[in-house]
Amino acid sequence: MRTSTTFCLCPVLVWLCFLQKCYGVSHHVPTSKVPITKNQTKLANGETEVHHRPKRGWIWNQFFVLEEHIGPDAQYVGKLHSNSDKGDGSVRYILSGEGAGSIFIINEVTGDIHATESLDRERKAHYVLHAQAFDRNTEKPLEPKSEFIIKVQDINDNAPKFPDGPFVAAVPEMSQVGTSVYQVTASDADDPTYGNSARVVYSILQGQPYFSIDPKTGVIRTALANMDREAREHYAVVIQAKDMAGSVGGLSGSTTINITLTDVNDNPPKFPQKNYQLYVPESAQVGKPVGKIKANDEDLGVNAAIKYSIINSEGAAMFSIATDRDTREGIISLKKPLNYERKKTYTLHIEGVNTHVEPRFSYLGPFKDTATLKITVGDVDEPPVFSMDYYIMDVYENAHIGTEVGAVTARDPDSKNSPVRYFINLSEHGDKYFNIDMDSGVIKTTQSLDREDMPWHNITVMASEVDNPSLLSHVRVTLQVLDVNDNPPEIKTDEEVVVCESSRPGQVIQTIAAVDKDDFANGQRFSFSLLSGIPVNPNFTLKDNEDNTASIIARRRRFSRLVQELYELPIVVWDGGEPALSGTSTLTLQVCPCQWNGRVQTCQDERGLLSSAGLSTGALIAILLCIVILLVIVVLFITLRRSKKEPLIISEEDVRENVVTYDDEGGGEEDTEAFDIIALRNPAAAEELKFRRDVRPEAARQCGGPVRGCHSPLELDQVNVQKFIKQRLVEADMDTGGPPYDSLQTYAYEGQGSPTGSISSLDSPGTHSEQDYNYLDDWGPEFQKLAELYGEDMDVAELDVAVAVTAAT
């Protein structure tokens, strides 16, 4: 801002102009006179030195020049003058600085300064220049260089401007009077510190009486109450800004403010009419739209959101309505199937309510509206309707072909009640087990049914009208096949039965169960027994536990895997069906060595051993190939040896070379495999047996029942052993199936009729000691062998016959 000192220069300038016109005085303003002074400087020796300064009679600091000068001549700015100038032209004035020589020029003789161009204060407000006076003859400066300023004096040459216009503003509709809308600000390039050139006043040129503006601040406000957006939404308000405080002759500028009224919820929804009608065919699908209705709302956006509802129970029970957010329509959908024959019309009372309501506009009334919609149900030819949504039927398995299972019924729901035809959808069922009567809907079997193969059958029955076969309806029919007792029970043999060599009489070997494919309503009931009609099994017996299980029990002590490894036990199982069925299953019992606590120690065949050894398939194949190669070599070797010719008669000296004596120790009284004592004492019985002595006898031949060849000890003494031996010799000579080597059999017989009697144990009574040795079983594994010897349940006999077998190649 310009200080007060600046304002006091204006009268001085006026006075200078008056003097110039009247007396020709220059425009420079001498501010002070500086007299010649003496300066003294004290030297080191105590003397003083006096300095003389040249005399300058004037000092200036600024000039003024008006902007926007128009005229043919240069504008006079001011005059420079030195006290050394006597008017004789010996002083030359030099001007330097901003614009010197171009904008500002000086007369070197007189010191007059002129502006050669029109100046613009808004472009540059002042210029800094330097002036100095020189002696024209000596070119020495007469005065030190002085600085002064030329200021461009402002005039009102710039109108107010709105640099950012036009403007956009918004105000809610129905606003109160005086609500602030927008503030505009105009700028004036003139000097605000000089006069009223930059003092702006605002006014409205266009936009009344809706809006007003504060003349000083430029704030635009509403001037009319309850302006309605629905009546008029946009307003173009023209604002004027005028300088010179709005006085006559001031410059002005204008701009436009586009004001928009924003929406508020001041309008309730309205249905265009109060009554509507809608036609809906009875074949309309449930959940699908059947019609639409719309209420109008003049508001926008969320203020126009409407929620539709059916307010009467009759309509709400059959129909539903939802609002489409995009179109703001009420979409009417079907909730239940329509039936023209049952009800032909429905009346719906529909209400539309604004979801967003402003309390300050509640005085405008309720923001909702209602309308009545009458729906007419159209008659449509409908497909047949089954009496049930689905059917469940049952039939016994193995029923005769053509057995009636059940029936389905359907009717035409239309008033004409057309006849209905039935058929099975064979495209869903490849196997045709059933057919249906076309007229009655009775379902019958076409094949024999097996419950164990397929207990349930699902078929689809279709019905169509005779008058319109294209209309079809479907129903699901489930048929259950009921069980009859047509499958015998079987023994459940998931695991092999293992018999321990140390088993005792009465010990349970295995508990078995049975399975039956049939279905028993009250649970399965099985009974077990051994196969009847065969001799009593001396090794095992069976106990029915009466809980659908049975226990295999050992009947004797001491089984030997070397004597007999496998036993077969046929078992008969009876079910509790009607009629009762039975099945026979043969179990294989394997003898295995066990530990003292009954755990199986080892009972593996060759395959098990190989598997446990971890041999792969390739290794097994390689081993088998090696074995085959060895067998081929052995066969070739034997064939070559047999092809050699041998003498028919062997000298007596060489007999000993062809007789091999085996001095192996026998197995004692338990070794009954190498010979049969019955053959010596009862040749007649041996005649009937006729089994080979060099072949292991079958384990099944035991005297546990009425088997031929087993006689009492009384019959043994009545046989001629000598005659038997001769007979055996003849049989050996005539036997064509004997081994490919000579067999020497030696028999020794102590004879009969000794007065002292025989000391052999063969004739000793078969009574046992009355002492019970069962307590030895509880002594542990160290006494197991002793317990087996003393607990053997058989007659002990001493064998006095020595058998030697000699083989010659």
Secondary structure, DSSP 8 states (H G I E B T S, - for coil): ---HHHHTHHHHHHHHHHHHHHH---S----------EEEEE-TTS-EEEEE---------EEEEESS--SSS-EEEEE---TT--SSS-EEEEEEETTBTTTEEE-TTT-EEEE-S---TTT-SEEEEEEEEEETTT--BSS--EEEEEEEE--S----B-TT-SEEEEEETT--TT-EEEE---B--S-TTSTTTT--EEEEEE-TTTEEE-TTT-EEEE-SSS--TTT--EEEEEEEEESGGG-TT--EEEEEEEEEEE--S-S--B-S-SEEEEEEETT--TTSEEEEEE-B-SS-GGGG-EEEEE-SHHHHHHEEEEE-TTT-EEEEEESS---TTT--EEEEEEEEEES---GGGGGG--SEEEEEEEEEEE------EESSSEEEEEEETT--TT-EEEE--EE--STT---EEEEE-TTS-SS--EEE-TTT-EEEESS---TTT-SEEEEEEEEEESS-TT-EEEEEEEEEEE--S-S--EE--SS-EEEETT--TT-EEEEEEEE-SS--TT----EEEE-SSS---SSEEEEE-SSSEEEEEE-SS---TTT--EEEEEEEEE--SSS--EEEEEEEEEEE-B-TTS-B-----HHHHHHHTT--HHHHHHHHHHHHHHHHHHHHHHHHHHHS---SS--GGGGGGS---------GGG--SS--HHHHH-HHHHHHH---SSS---TT--SSSS-TT---TTTGGGS-HHHHHHHHHHHHHH-TTS-SSEE--------S--TT----TTSS-----S---GGGGGG-GGGHHHHHHHT--S------------EE-
